[in-house]
Amino acid sequence: MVATNKFNKSPEASTFSLSAYLKERQKLCVTALDQAIPVIYPERIYEAMRYSLLAGGKRVRPILCLATCEMTGGTIDIAMPTACAVEMIHTMSLIHDDLPAMDNDDYRRGKLTNHKVYGEDVAILAGDGLLALAFEFVATQTPQQVPRERVLQVIARLGRALGAAGLVGGQVVDLESEGKSDTSLETLNFIHNHKTAALLEASVVCGGILTGASSQDVQRLSRYAQNIGLAFQIVDDILDITETQEQLGKTAGKDLKAQKVTYPSLWGLDESRSKAQELIEAACAELEPFGELAQPLKAIAHYIISRNH
C-alpha cells in the first residue's frame, strides 16, 4: 500500500540542493514539534518543555529519520511522529546534560539553558516530560497504515538508544572520565558511540523500520549512522577548541575546562579531521545500493564534517 504524503516530496536528484532540503525539512519538523505540545495547565511545565524543544538547532536527527524513511520507500507522514520523538529525546538529554550536576552549562543554542530560566527542579521535570511524551507520540500518532509490530520495534529501538545500553551509559562513563588524562581511545569511543552515535543510529534505523526495510538494509543503515555519529562527535570536539561561544551557541572550551580527553587531544586537529573524513566516506559507501535515493543522506553526512557550529 502506497501512503499519501501531504508534505512536499524531495527535490529531484538532478537539482538537489542540500541547503534548500534542510530548510524545508527543518520547517516541517518545527511545525510538527510546535503542534505536538500545546500550552495547557499547568502552563509552566509545558512552557519549559517548549522553551528547549523550539529553541532552534539543526534538527539533524529528525531530518535523518525522514530522509531514511523516504529513501526506503516511505513518506514524511509515516516518519514524522518518530522524527518528533527523536528530537524530544535529544532535547531531554540536552536539558539534563546542562544541569549543574552534569556539565553545568549556562548557554545552549545561543540562549540561556533551561534550568537558568525555569530553575533546576522544573528543568528536570521538563526533560522527564519530553521523554515520556516521545514514546506516547510514536505509539499514538504513527499512521494506522504502519503495522503495529513496526511501531513496537521503533519504540524498543528508541528505548535502547536512550537507556543504559545507549545515551545514559555513555553519559555515565563520560562523567567518570572527567579529569582523567589517561582515558583511552577505547573508552573515548565507548562514550561517544553511546552518548552521541546511539540516538543518531536510532534516528536513521527507525526511518527504515517504519517502511519494513530488510534486515540487510537495516544493517547498512546502522553502519552508516554509527560512522556519521562518531564523525559528528569528532567535529564537535574540534569546534570546542577552534570556535567561539558566539559561533557555537554554547560555552566554548568546555572540554578543556573539564579536563576531558577528546579526539583532538589524542590525535591532534589534523588527524582528527582526517579520521572524520574517513568515517564519512565509509558511511556513504554503505548507501551505494540505494542509488540516487540516498543523495540526501550522503549530503547530510558531508554536511556534518563541514559545519562550523
C-alpha positions, 0 to 999 in steps of 0.5 A: 500500500502506497501512503499519501504524503501531504508534505512536499516530496524531495527535490529531484536528484538532478537539482538537489540542493542540500541547503534548500532540503534542510530548510524545508525539512527543518520547517516541517519538523518545527511545525510538527514539534510546535503542534505536538505540545500545546500550552495547557495547565499547568502552563509552566511545565509545558512552557519549559518543555517548549522553551528547549524543544523550539529553541532552534538547532539543526534538527539533524536527527529528525531530518535523518529519520525522514530522509531514511524513511523516504529513501526506503520507500516511505513518506514524511507522514509515516516518519514524522511522529518518530522524527518528533520523538527523536528530537524530544529525546535529544532535547531531554538529554540536552536539558539534563546534560546542562544541569549543574550536576552534569556539565553545568552549562549556562548557554545552549543554542545561543540562549540561556539553558533551561534550568537558568530560566525555569530553575533546576527542579522544573528543568528536570521535570521538563526533560522527564516530560519530553521523554515520556511524551516521545514514546506516547507520540510514536505509539499514538500518532504513527499512521494506522497504515504502519503495522503495529509490530513496526511501531513496537520495534521503533519504540524498543529501538528508541528505548535502547538508544536512550537507556543504559545500553545507549545515551545514559551509559555513555553519559555515565562513563563520560562523567567518570572520565572527567579529569582523567588524562589517561582515558583511552581511545577505547573508552573515548569511543565507548562514550561517544558511540553511546552518548552521541552515535546511539540516538543518531543510529536510532534516528536513521534505523527507525526511518527504515523500520517504519517502511519494513526495510530488510534486515540487510538494509537495516544493517547498512543503515546502522553502519552508516549512522554509527560512522556519521555519529562518531564523525559528528562527535569528532567535529564537535570536539574540534569546534570546542577548541577552534570556535567561539561561544558566539559561533557555537551557541554554547560555552566554548572550551568546555572540554578543556575546562573539564579536563576531558580527553577528546579526539583532538587531544589524542590525535591532534586537529589534523588527524582528527579531521582526517579520521572524520573524513574517513568515517564519512566516506565509509558511511556513504559507501554503505548507501551505494545500493540505494542509488540516487535515493540516498543523495540526501543522506550522503549530503547530510553526512558531508554536511556534518564534517563541514559545519562550523557550529 
